[in-house]
Amino acid sequence: MEVKVMKNILGENDALAAENRRLFREKKICVVNLMGSPGSGKTTLLEKTLSKLAGKINVAVIEGDLFTARDAERIERHNIPVIQINTAGGCHLDAAMVKRAAESLNLDEIQLLIVENVGNLVCPAEFDIGENFKAVVLSITEGDDKPLKYPLIFKESAVVLLNKIDLLPYTNFNLENARADLQALHPQIEIIETSCTSGAGIDAWADWLIGRVN
């Protein structure tokens, strides 16, 4: 019975995700589902990315978090449209939440919509929200074992951002092993090394996004 319930939940979500995808396609909006663990640096990386994209493409952000609007307040300082979704304990965003949030945005003025999902390496990967592609942030401080321990999120993502790369010398993170594991899970995955402290890789990531919009 529990399996049937889960199938019903996912089936309903997939139907709404398909509606979202059709709407975003009609509006010619590229949608990114940005995922990663709490503390991986998603929001800071997003802020750095928005600075690079300013004046180049029109961006809006949907922020997902369990509680508070702190992340949305940080993004709002970049003078772009932002909607905060609080899940009140839920471990992921779903298509219905994104649909409701998108209704509060002027979709005719947006080229790129970045959805920062709830911090989690499990649940967000299982729920389609109508995105064009998924991106996952993996911090060096999390350890190089994460791709094999949480394979689905890496299999589903078009790009992985190996964040806080400036801390590599101070950890036992094996970059070669991590790259090998990621490519074994998803041979076509794009791997970009980033650091919000040094600025490494931010231009490459911003260019990657611009390329998907254009």
KEPASE-12903 format. One record per residue (C-alpha): residue number from 1; x, y, z. Coordinates in nm, 3 decimals. Each point is the difference from the previous one (the first is absolute). Example, Ala and Ser with C-alpha at 12.3 -4.5 7.8 and 13.67 -1.06 7.14 Angstrom:
NODE   n       u       v       w
NODE   1   1.230  -0.450   0.780
NODE   2   0.137   0.344  -0.066
This chain:
NODE   n       u       v       w
NODE   1   0.000   0.000   0.000
NODE   2   0.280   0.243   0.083
NODE   3   0.161  -0.059  -0.340
NODE   4  -0.328   0.078  -0.173
NODE   5  -0.035   0.323   0.197
NODE   6   0.352   0.107  -0.097
NODE   7  -0.074  -0.074  -0.364
NODE   8  -0.312   0.216   0.022
NODE   9   0.195   0.285   0.158
NODE  10   0.274  -0.014  -0.263
NODE  11  -0.252  -0.040  -0.281
NODE  12  -0.191   0.310   0.104
NODE  13   0.325   0.193   0.039
NODE  14   0.121  -0.108  -0.346
NODE  15  -0.326   0.118  -0.157
NODE  16   0.036   0.344   0.161
NODE  17   0.368   0.010  -0.097
NODE  18  -0.099  -0.061  -0.362
NODE  19  -0.241   0.295   0.023
NODE  20   0.277   0.217   0.143
NODE  21   0.237  -0.108  -0.275
NODE  22  -0.253   0.085  -0.273
NODE  23  -0.056   0.344   0.153
NODE  24   0.371   0.074   0.033
NODE  25   0.058  -0.118  -0.357
NODE  26  -0.275   0.228  -0.128
NODE  27   0.156   0.292   0.188
NODE  28   0.348  -0.100  -0.126
NODE  29   0.136  -0.025   0.354
NODE  30   0.291  -0.227   0.092
NODE  31  -0.056  -0.149   0.345
NODE  32   0.279  -0.130   0.223
NODE  33  -0.066  -0.221   0.303
NODE  34   0.297   0.080   0.225
NODE  35   0.053  -0.266   0.267
NODE  36   0.253  -0.090   0.267
NODE  37   0.051  -0.067   0.370
NODE  38  -0.054   0.263   0.271
NODE  39   0.325   0.191   0.029
NODE  40   0.129  -0.094  -0.344
NODE  41  -0.003   0.368  -0.092
NODE  42  -0.299   0.008  -0.236
NODE  43  -0.126   0.345   0.096
NODE  44   0.341   0.168   0.003
NODE  45   0.081  -0.161  -0.333
NODE  46  -0.333   0.124  -0.132
NODE  47   0.079   0.353   0.114
NODE  48   0.336  -0.008  -0.178
NODE  49  -0.169  -0.139  -0.310
NODE  50  -0.264   0.273  -0.004
NODE  51   0.273   0.264   0.011
NODE  52   0.158  -0.155  -0.309
NODE  53  -0.332  -0.025  -0.184
NODE  54  -0.107   0.359   0.075
NODE  55  -0.067   0.192  -0.319
NODE  56   0.038  -0.309  -0.217
NODE  57  -0.325  -0.192   0.051
NODE  58  -0.317   0.053   0.200
NODE  59  -0.002  -0.228   0.304
NODE  60  -0.253  -0.085   0.271
NODE  61   0.044  -0.228   0.300
NODE  62  -0.228  -0.228   0.200
NODE  63   0.148  -0.078   0.341
NODE  64  -0.093  -0.320   0.181
NODE  65   0.065  -0.042   0.372
NODE  66  -0.162  -0.161   0.301
NODE  67  -0.045   0.327   0.191
NODE  68   0.091   0.373  -0.017
NODE  69   0.042   0.229  -0.300
NODE  70   0.369   0.071   0.061
NODE  71   0.123  -0.147  -0.328
NODE  72  -0.261   0.193  -0.199
NODE  73   0.100   0.319   0.180
NODE  74   0.360  -0.057  -0.106
NODE  75  -0.103  -0.055  -0.363
NODE  76  -0.232   0.303   0.003
NODE  77   0.303   0.226   0.051
NODE  78   0.098  -0.080  -0.358
NODE  79  -0.313   0.179  -0.124
NODE  80  -0.158  -0.299  -0.169
NODE  81  -0.343  -0.158   0.051
NODE  82   0.009  -0.263   0.276
NODE  83  -0.267  -0.215   0.161
NODE  84   0.056  -0.187   0.327
NODE  85  -0.163  -0.341   0.054
NODE  86  -0.002  -0.135   0.356
NODE  87  -0.071  -0.372   0.017
NODE  88  -0.051   0.000   0.380
NODE  89   0.208  -0.314   0.039
NODE  90  -0.035  -0.149  -0.348
NODE  91   0.330  -0.124  -0.141
NODE  92  -0.051   0.112  -0.360
NODE  93  -0.193   0.223  -0.236
NODE  94  -0.261  -0.155  -0.227
NODE  95  -0.164   0.104  -0.325
NODE  96  -0.310   0.143   0.171
NODE  97   0.210   0.230   0.220
NODE  98   0.195   0.126  -0.300
NODE  99  -0.321   0.050  -0.198
NODE 100  -0.147   0.221   0.273
NODE 101   0.322   0.197   0.035
NODE 102   0.030   0.053  -0.375
NODE 103  -0.349   0.152  -0.004
NODE 104   0.143   0.289   0.204
NODE 105   0.269   0.074  -0.260
NODE 106  -0.024   0.192  -0.326
NODE 107   0.107  -0.288  -0.222
NODE 108   0.005   0.220  -0.309
NODE 109   0.305   0.182   0.138
NODE 110   0.205  -0.304   0.105
NODE 111   0.257  -0.193  -0.202
NODE 112   0.151  -0.209   0.278
NODE 113  -0.181  -0.128   0.310
NODE 114   0.222  -0.151   0.268
NODE 115  -0.175  -0.209   0.263
NODE 116   0.217  -0.052   0.307
NODE 117  -0.139  -0.318   0.150
NODE 118  -0.008  -0.099   0.366
NODE 119   0.340  -0.114   0.127
NODE 120   0.000  -0.378  -0.045
NODE 121   0.179  -0.257  -0.217
NODE 122  -0.289  -0.247  -0.010
NODE 123  -0.358   0.126  -0.038
NODE 124   0.047   0.292  -0.246
NODE 125   0.141  -0.237  -0.263
NODE 126  -0.319  -0.208   0.003
NODE 127  -0.246   0.281  -0.075
NODE 128  -0.020   0.158  -0.344
NODE 129  -0.101   0.367   0.024
NODE 130  -0.011   0.071  -0.374
NODE 131   0.363   0.105  -0.032
NODE 132   0.215  -0.012  -0.311
NODE 133   0.286  -0.147   0.196
NODE 134   0.118  -0.080   0.349
NODE 135   0.325   0.131   0.149
NODE 136   0.155  -0.124   0.323
NODE 137   0.248   0.176   0.227
NODE 138   0.248  -0.228   0.179
NODE 139   0.226   0.169   0.252
NODE 140   0.355  -0.123   0.040
NODE 141  -0.062  -0.008   0.375
NODE 142  -0.272  -0.265  -0.043
NODE 143   0.242  -0.270  -0.110
NODE 144   0.069  -0.174  -0.330
NODE 145  -0.220  -0.300   0.092
NODE 146  -0.327   0.185  -0.058
NODE 147  -0.053  -0.085  -0.370
NODE 148  -0.003  -0.374   0.071
NODE 149  -0.197   0.036   0.324
NODE 150  -0.269   0.217  -0.165
NODE 151   0.017  -0.105  -0.366
NODE 152  -0.345   0.108  -0.123
NODE 153   0.053   0.374   0.036
NODE 154   0.323  -0.021  -0.197
NODE 155  -0.149  -0.228  -0.266
NODE 156  -0.288   0.245  -0.046
NODE 157   0.211   0.317  -0.017
NODE 158   0.142   0.152  -0.316
NODE 159   0.274   0.178   0.193
NODE 160   0.174  -0.036   0.335
NODE 161   0.170   0.296   0.165
NODE 162   0.290  -0.113   0.217
NODE 163  -0.022   0.295   0.236
NODE 164   0.246   0.143   0.255
NODE 165   0.283  -0.131  -0.216
NODE 166   0.232   0.246   0.178
NODE 167  -0.025  -0.225   0.308
NODE 168   0.130  -0.305  -0.185
NODE 169   0.352   0.016   0.152
NODE 170  -0.150  -0.003   0.350
NODE 171  -0.218  -0.311  -0.043
NODE 172   0.045  -0.364  -0.092
NODE 173  -0.234   0.043  -0.297
NODE 174   0.139  -0.204  -0.292
NODE 175  -0.085   0.203  -0.309
NODE 176   0.111  -0.270  -0.243
NODE 177  -0.220  -0.262   0.168
NODE 178  -0.297   0.234   0.012
NODE 179   0.029   0.080  -0.370
NODE 180   0.031  -0.369  -0.087
NODE 181  -0.307  -0.090   0.206
NODE 182  -0.206   0.283  -0.149
NODE 183   0.090  -0.098  -0.356
NODE 184  -0.072  -0.366   0.074
NODE 185  -0.347   0.095   0.124
NODE 186  -0.065   0.247  -0.282
NODE 187   0.255   0.001  -0.285
NODE 188  -0.142   0.323  -0.150
NODE 189  -0.010   0.200   0.322
NODE 190   0.170   0.340  -0.007
NODE 191   0.238   0.054   0.292
NODE 192   0.086   0.357   0.098
NODE 193   0.230   0.081   0.291
NODE 194  -0.116   0.313   0.182
NODE 195   0.098   0.219   0.292
NODE 196  -0.199   0.295   0.126
NODE 197   0.307   0.117   0.192
NODE 198   0.247   0.008  -0.288
NODE 199  -0.255   0.033  -0.278
NODE 200   0.130  -0.310  -0.176
NODE 201  -0.244  -0.155  -0.245
NODE 202  -0.275   0.260   0.046
NODE 203   0.051   0.141  -0.350
NODE 204  -0.006  -0.350  -0.148
NODE 205  -0.323  -0.081   0.183
NODE 206  -0.163   0.328  -0.105
NODE 207   0.105  -0.058  -0.361
NODE 208  -0.143  -0.352   0.018
NODE 209  -0.335   0.142   0.110
NODE 210   0.002   0.270  -0.269
NODE 211   0.069  -0.267  -0.258
NODE 212  -0.307  -0.196   0.111
NODE 213  -0.218   0.310  -0.024
NODE 214   0.125   0.101  -0.342
